[in-house]
């Protein structure tokens, strides 16, 4: 399996290491790679919505990423903000997202100091990925995705119930950090890699 990691402002080394631990080599995008040449493309993101979009614009990847949706032979997995930019827009910024999954990104609202920040371990609820139901993963985000239930694979609760894994055809989004989630993260990555053609 040919795997590519896009460095648009994410935890590249940790993700590459966990993939290696799972028995897979991954290449980091070098500016000349063609995304459709790969079976799986990871898009991790840390920071702001607009900053990730700006970084992708700088390396001319917006159109290539949008075309992945029409190529069943290539899967795209967005992590954290990399998941959020898969959607149409965000309250965090002014730029348009990739629009690969219909929906919007909203800010956690609370009157309590810093309660809007969701950081730490939390369990996910899922009927589709049964082996991971009630398993805990590591989160670090202020914003969450709002979309149609047909795209939602798992949810978690923080102030509200929100999507944590989403999918539209060959495009998958993961809100938490599997690369920081120890054994459960490793098992989830293995599951995606070993069942990638059956995830659709």
The 8 nearest C-alpha neighbors of each residue, nearest first, counted from 0:
[[1, 38, 2, 39, 23, 37, 24, 192],
 [0, 2, 37, 38, 39, 3, 25, 24],
 [3, 1, 25, 39, 37, 40, 38, 26],
 [2, 4, 40, 26, 25, 27, 41, 28],
 [5, 3, 27, 41, 40, 28, 26, 42],
 [6, 4, 28, 42, 7, 27, 41, 3],
 [5, 7, 8, 9, 4, 11, 28, 27],
 [8, 6, 54, 51, 5, 55, 9, 44],
 [9, 7, 44, 6, 45, 51, 46, 10],
 [8, 10, 44, 45, 43, 11, 7, 6],
 [9, 11, 13, 12, 14, 43, 45, 44],
 [10, 12, 14, 9, 13, 15, 6, 4],
 [11, 13, 15, 14, 10, 16, 17, 9],
 [14, 12, 16, 15, 11, 10, 178, 17],
 [13, 15, 17, 11, 178, 16, 12, 18],
 [14, 16, 12, 18, 13, 17, 11, 25],
 [17, 15, 19, 13, 14, 18, 12, 20],
 [18, 16, 20, 14, 19, 15, 178, 21],
 [17, 19, 21, 15, 23, 20, 16, 14],
 [20, 18, 23, 22, 16, 21, 17, 24],
 [21, 19, 17, 18, 22, 16, 23, 185],
 [22, 20, 18, 19, 23, 189, 17, 185],
 [21, 23, 19, 20, 18, 24, 17, 189],
 [24, 22, 19, 18, 21, 25, 20, 0],
 [25, 23, 19, 18, 26, 22, 2, 15],
 [26, 24, 2, 3, 15, 23, 27, 4],
 [25, 27, 3, 4, 2, 28, 24, 1],
 [26, 28, 4, 3, 5, 29, 25, 6],
 [29, 27, 5, 30, 4, 32, 3, 26],
 [30, 28, 31, 27, 32, 26, 5, 6],
 [31, 29, 28, 32, 58, 59, 33, 60],
 [30, 32, 29, 33, 28, 34, 58, 59],
 [33, 31, 30, 34, 28, 29, 36, 3],
 [32, 34, 35, 36, 31, 37, 63, 30],
 [35, 33, 36, 37, 32, 63, 40, 64],
 [34, 36, 37, 33, 73, 67, 38, 70],
 [35, 37, 34, 33, 38, 32, 73, 1],
 [38, 36, 1, 35, 39, 34, 2, 73],
 [39, 37, 73, 1, 0, 2, 74, 72],
 [38, 40, 74, 2, 37, 73, 75, 3],
 [39, 41, 3, 75, 4, 2, 74, 76],
 [42, 40, 4, 76, 75, 77, 3, 5],
 [41, 43, 77, 5, 81, 76, 78, 4],
 [44, 42, 78, 81, 9, 77, 41, 79],
 [43, 45, 9, 81, 80, 8, 79, 78],
 [46, 44, 9, 8, 80, 79, 47, 43],
 [47, 45, 44, 48, 80, 50, 8, 51],
 [46, 48, 50, 49, 51, 45, 80, 91],
 [47, 49, 51, 50, 92, 80, 84, 91],
 [50, 48, 52, 92, 51, 47, 94, 53],
 [51, 49, 53, 47, 52, 48, 54, 46],
 [50, 52, 54, 53, 49, 48, 7, 55],
 [51, 53, 49, 55, 54, 50, 56, 48],
 [54, 52, 50, 56, 51, 55, 49, 57],
 [55, 53, 51, 57, 56, 7, 52, 50],
 [56, 54, 52, 58, 57, 60, 53, 7],
 [55, 57, 59, 53, 54, 58, 61, 60],
 [58, 56, 54, 55, 59, 53, 60, 52],
 [57, 59, 55, 56, 60, 30, 54, 61],
 [60, 58, 56, 57, 61, 55, 62, 63],
 [59, 61, 63, 55, 62, 58, 64, 56],
 [62, 60, 64, 63, 59, 55, 56, 65],
 [63, 61, 65, 64, 60, 66, 59, 97],
 [62, 64, 66, 60, 65, 61, 67, 34],
 [65, 63, 61, 67, 62, 66, 60, 34],
 [64, 66, 62, 63, 67, 68, 61, 97],
 [65, 67, 63, 68, 64, 69, 62, 70],
 [68, 66, 70, 69, 64, 65, 73, 63],
 [69, 67, 66, 70, 65, 169, 170, 99],
 [68, 70, 67, 66, 71, 65, 169, 73],
 [71, 69, 67, 72, 68, 73, 66, 35],
 [70, 72, 73, 169, 69, 74, 68, 67],
 [73, 71, 70, 38, 74, 35, 169, 37],
 [74, 72, 38, 71, 39, 70, 35, 37],
 [75, 73, 39, 169, 170, 40, 38, 76],
 [74, 76, 40, 170, 39, 41, 171, 169],
 [77, 75, 171, 41, 172, 42, 170, 40],
 [78, 76, 82, 81, 42, 172, 43, 41],
 [77, 79, 43, 81, 173, 82, 174, 172],
 [78, 80, 174, 81, 82, 175, 44, 173],
 [81, 79, 44, 83, 82, 45, 78, 84],
 [80, 82, 77, 44, 78, 43, 79, 42],
 [83, 81, 77, 172, 78, 80, 79, 85],
 [82, 84, 80, 85, 81, 86, 104, 144],
 [83, 85, 96, 86, 81, 82, 97, 80],
 [84, 86, 97, 99, 83, 82, 98, 100],
 [87, 85, 98, 100, 84, 102, 96, 101],
 [86, 88, 98, 96, 103, 102, 95, 101],
 [89, 87, 96, 95, 103, 86, 104, 94],
 [90, 88, 104, 91, 92, 103, 105, 48],
 [89, 91, 105, 92, 104, 106, 88, 93],
 [90, 92, 89, 48, 47, 93, 106, 105],
 [93, 91, 49, 90, 89, 94, 48, 47],
 [92, 94, 95, 49, 89, 91, 90, 88],
 [95, 93, 49, 92, 96, 88, 52, 89],
 [96, 94, 88, 87, 97, 93, 98, 89],
 [95, 97, 87, 84, 88, 86, 98, 85],
 [96, 98, 85, 99, 84, 86, 87, 65],
 [97, 99, 87, 86, 100, 96, 85, 101],
 [100, 98, 85, 97, 86, 101, 65, 68],
 [99, 101, 86, 98, 85, 167, 102, 87],
 [102, 100, 86, 98, 87, 146, 99, 103],
 [103, 101, 146, 86, 145, 87, 100, 104],
 [102, 104, 88, 145, 87, 89, 144, 86],
 [103, 105, 89, 144, 143, 145, 90, 88],
 [106, 104, 143, 142, 90, 144, 89, 103],
 [107, 105, 142, 108, 141, 143, 90, 104],
 [106, 108, 115, 142, 141, 105, 109, 143],
 [109, 107, 115, 106, 110, 158, 114, 105],
 [110, 108, 111, 115, 114, 107, 112, 158],
 [109, 111, 112, 108, 114, 115, 113, 107],
 [110, 112, 114, 109, 113, 115, 108, 116],
 [113, 111, 114, 110, 115, 109, 116, 108],
 [114, 112, 115, 116, 111, 109, 110, 117],
 [115, 113, 116, 111, 112, 109, 117, 110],
 [114, 116, 107, 113, 108, 109, 141, 117],
 [117, 115, 141, 114, 113, 140, 118, 107],
 [116, 118, 140, 139, 141, 115, 138, 119],
 [119, 117, 139, 138, 116, 140, 120, 137],
 [118, 120, 138, 137, 139, 121, 117, 136],
 [119, 121, 137, 136, 135, 138, 122, 118],
 [122, 120, 135, 136, 137, 119, 123, 138],
 [123, 121, 135, 134, 133, 136, 155, 124],
 [122, 124, 155, 133, 154, 134, 132, 153],
 [125, 123, 132, 154, 153, 133, 155, 122],
 [124, 126, 153, 132, 127, 128, 152, 129],
 [125, 127, 129, 128, 132, 124, 153, 152],
 [126, 128, 125, 129, 152, 153, 132, 130],
 [129, 127, 130, 131, 126, 125, 132, 152],
 [130, 128, 126, 132, 131, 127, 125, 124],
 [129, 131, 128, 132, 134, 125, 133, 127],
 [132, 130, 134, 129, 128, 133, 125, 123],
 [131, 133, 125, 124, 129, 134, 130, 123],
 [134, 132, 122, 123, 124, 131, 135, 125],
 [135, 133, 122, 131, 132, 123, 136, 183],
 [136, 134, 122, 121, 120, 123, 133, 137],
 [137, 135, 180, 120, 121, 122, 175, 138],
 [136, 138, 120, 180, 119, 176, 175, 179],
 [137, 139, 175, 118, 119, 176, 120, 140],
 [140, 138, 118, 117, 119, 137, 175, 141],
 [141, 139, 117, 142, 116, 138, 118, 79],
 [142, 140, 116, 115, 107, 117, 106, 143],
 [143, 141, 106, 105, 107, 140, 104, 144],
 [142, 144, 105, 104, 106, 161, 145, 107],
 [145, 143, 104, 103, 105, 162, 146, 83],
 [144, 146, 103, 102, 104, 143, 105, 161],
 [147, 145, 102, 144, 148, 101, 103, 150],
 [146, 148, 149, 150, 102, 151, 145, 101],
 [149, 147, 151, 150, 146, 152, 162, 145],
 [148, 150, 147, 151, 152, 146, 166, 167],
 [149, 151, 166, 165, 148, 167, 147, 152],
 [152, 150, 165, 148, 149, 153, 162, 164],
 [153, 151, 164, 165, 127, 125, 150, 166],
 [154, 152, 125, 164, 124, 163, 151, 162],
 [155, 153, 162, 163, 124, 161, 123, 160],
 [156, 154, 123, 160, 161, 124, 163, 122],
 [155, 157, 160, 159, 161, 158, 154, 121],
 [158, 156, 159, 160, 155, 117, 161, 107],
 [157, 159, 156, 160, 107, 109, 115, 108],
 [160, 158, 157, 156, 161, 155, 107, 108],
 [159, 161, 156, 155, 157, 154, 158, 162],
 [160, 162, 154, 155, 159, 156, 163, 143],
 [163, 161, 154, 164, 153, 151, 144, 155],
 [162, 164, 154, 174, 153, 173, 155, 161],
 [165, 163, 173, 153, 152, 172, 162, 151],
 [166, 164, 151, 172, 152, 150, 171, 163],
 [165, 167, 171, 150, 170, 168, 172, 151],
 [166, 168, 170, 150, 100, 169, 171, 165],
 [167, 169, 199, 170, 166, 68, 71, 171],
 [168, 170, 74, 71, 167, 199, 68, 75],
 [171, 169, 75, 167, 166, 168, 74, 76],
 [172, 170, 166, 76, 165, 75, 77, 169],
 [171, 173, 82, 77, 165, 164, 76, 78],
 [174, 172, 164, 78, 175, 163, 82, 79],
 [173, 175, 79, 163, 78, 82, 164, 172],
 [176, 174, 138, 79, 137, 173, 177, 136],
 [175, 177, 178, 179, 137, 138, 180, 79],
 [178, 176, 184, 180, 179, 175, 136, 185],
 [177, 179, 176, 14, 180, 184, 13, 17],
 [180, 178, 177, 176, 181, 137, 184, 13],
 [179, 181, 184, 177, 136, 137, 178, 183],
 [180, 182, 184, 183, 179, 185, 178, 177],
 [183, 181, 185, 184, 186, 180, 187, 177],
 [184, 182, 186, 185, 181, 180, 187, 136],
 [185, 183, 177, 180, 187, 181, 186, 182],
 [184, 186, 182, 188, 187, 183, 189, 181],
 [185, 187, 189, 183, 184, 188, 190, 182],
 [186, 188, 190, 184, 189, 185, 183, 191],
 [187, 189, 191, 185, 190, 186, 192, 184],
 [190, 188, 186, 192, 187, 191, 193, 21],
 [189, 191, 187, 193, 188, 192, 194, 186],
 [192, 190, 195, 188, 194, 189, 193, 187],
 [191, 193, 189, 195, 190, 194, 188, 39],
 [192, 194, 190, 191, 195, 189, 196, 188],
 [195, 193, 197, 191, 196, 192, 190, 198],
 [194, 196, 191, 198, 192, 197, 193, 199],
 [197, 195, 194, 198, 199, 193, 72, 192],
 [196, 198, 194, 195, 199, 193, 191, 169],
 [197, 199, 195, 196, 194, 191, 169, 168],
 [198, 168, 197, 169, 196, 195, 167, 166]]
